[in-house]
């Protein structure tokens, strides 16, 4: 489509003023730093998070290099402690928690519900600045001696050790507000800013995923905030809440920490579920199976996610009754997760599957997340957890969920929406190669760790016994393959910005509003006219209504049929005119 | 991202006669008002959860050391606590009245009631200052500096969890006090804007939101007072 001529008019009726879009309607660095446009804020977040992901990813490669053989290879024990701590903190608090909502949620959510912007654009910009303040505090922590507590900051070590712990906890307190602002904004936006006709049952499932995430963000993040405040006071004034030497209770810290940090896992995975529903439906050309079940299972996971934090503490000395209850509720999480995976597979069934790069990531996700989910049930079993606790099994389990789930879904989503964000296509062949490298590299890195963990390899050690050497070496090779795949993506993404083929308005033939009713590069205000939503988000089965009457046009395999845009909602002028007529 | 032409001049949203306060991305004033109010409620939920962590810490340590908590609680001045409760409840009434009057376009009354809220909040902070200094004089500090002396406090020196009670007391009332100070700044700004004529029955969203926030500050104290002073 429109490959030969430059600037070929896209499938958009209003192409007269298509020169202005959100990227070029206002230029200069200040127009970006002071922007209130949700799309530009999404890009600001995207750049910041890409830097964090790069830094934390390189730290991971260093860790794997150190672990490639027993004994000291490239760094000493002290350095290793700092490296794995910073890898965890950066990845969890500064990358994964904001990632999908702040990048794709910001960019896509208002367009998918037919709004001009989020409800509070200034708060949205403030969120990015607060996040950057958190990042600066993180750098301050590194400059003041670094952190070697692990990303969990367990007391009393964290409250008595010096170095940068104070700055790091302050960074997490501050960055938490960025998360709250985003979540608050999205909740209000979904409730109040939907276009006419966009009922709750017509919301794209990405919106449901982000909405459920936002609820968790708003309810859980304040608790990590107050926990970090108490930890800072413990360090500076020895208030004696968490430190047993002062009469405090270290297990109370663990309760507080996991009350946030377990729901935080759902902050990471729920938006990934949302992306996956979009990808599976669009690239199967079929209506999503069990729309309401997928939508409400996200909300169910959000709610149940608040009741399972104790499964991190089976061996911390909480009461047996608590452990049994937490273990049972943990099993319950498997039900809504299973509903989702079942529905996605059922959507694939008899679908017209189009294996573009985003779909490859979606299929990777199904595989990796299922492993992550099942291993999660296993560590939720009380007796089994005693063996597996604090081993590489746990490390591997949460990487299967966080990396194999969230990051793979984010990569799929970034490829899927890349044409809309940049107006350029990425290189499909390289995209498929990179998706393959990521999938193979990921499994090569982390599957051996499941075996290592079940054989008793403890986490957070720079050294290990000779019998673990073979699997560790394999895991390190896997990390190189994974790294190669990710760097390949970075390379062709940057290349596509400059030289990529110009994207049409709807390259995937998707049926949601950001594809059907928005120009190839979105207008500053998203829509020329507010759309009137008359159908559900994935109504591929309503061929005539969605795609227009059959005109007998022959289409190639690689060219999807493009759905027709939704009609415009009547404006005040129209209603006034019809009333006076 | 090719920029063949210079950016187009500012495109206007058509020639609707929007009210000045209506931001471009909202369809109507009602939508904007409802969004702001929902946003404020969600924010208040985050505030409740922020305090919830401290309430849990209080409950845990009280459960383990009930006698110590009763003894330590008895050293707090119930008279000042009661007066502060009345002061804060009254300030909730005055802020509600300011919203009531701005809805009727009675700007002057609105400003008066906002200023009385500000005054009552000031009284609250002064009393809190008196209470804090009375404790500091007897070596009652949060954390490591805890060193009780003087007639009413010496018996606390030997109690294991007495420092925890006062740590929790100072942290909870301190963070609550911080909320009062922030509220005073906001109420001051809102009163100034109201005096300048920024609000009317057409648009009084900031007054309404400030009122909601102030009620939360009040409600938190309603829980703090009995837990720390009375039981």
Interface residues (C-beta under 8 A of the other chain):
Chain A: X17 X19 X20 X23 X24 X25 X26 X27 X115 X116 X117 X119 X120 X121 X123 X180 X184 X185 X187 X188 X189 X191 X192 X193 X218 X219 X220 X221 X222 X223 X225 X226 X227 X229 X230 X233 X237 X238 X239 X240 X241 X246 X247 X248 X249 X252 X255 X256 X422 X423 X497 X521 X524 X525 X530 X572 X573
Chain B: X1 X3 X4 X5 X7 X8 X11 X13 X14 X16 X23 X24 X25 X26 X27 X31 X34 X35 X38 X39 X42 X43 X45 X46 X47 X49 X50 X51 X52 X53 X54 X56 X57 X60 X61 X142 X143 X144 X145 X160 X161 X163 X164 X167 X168 X171 X175
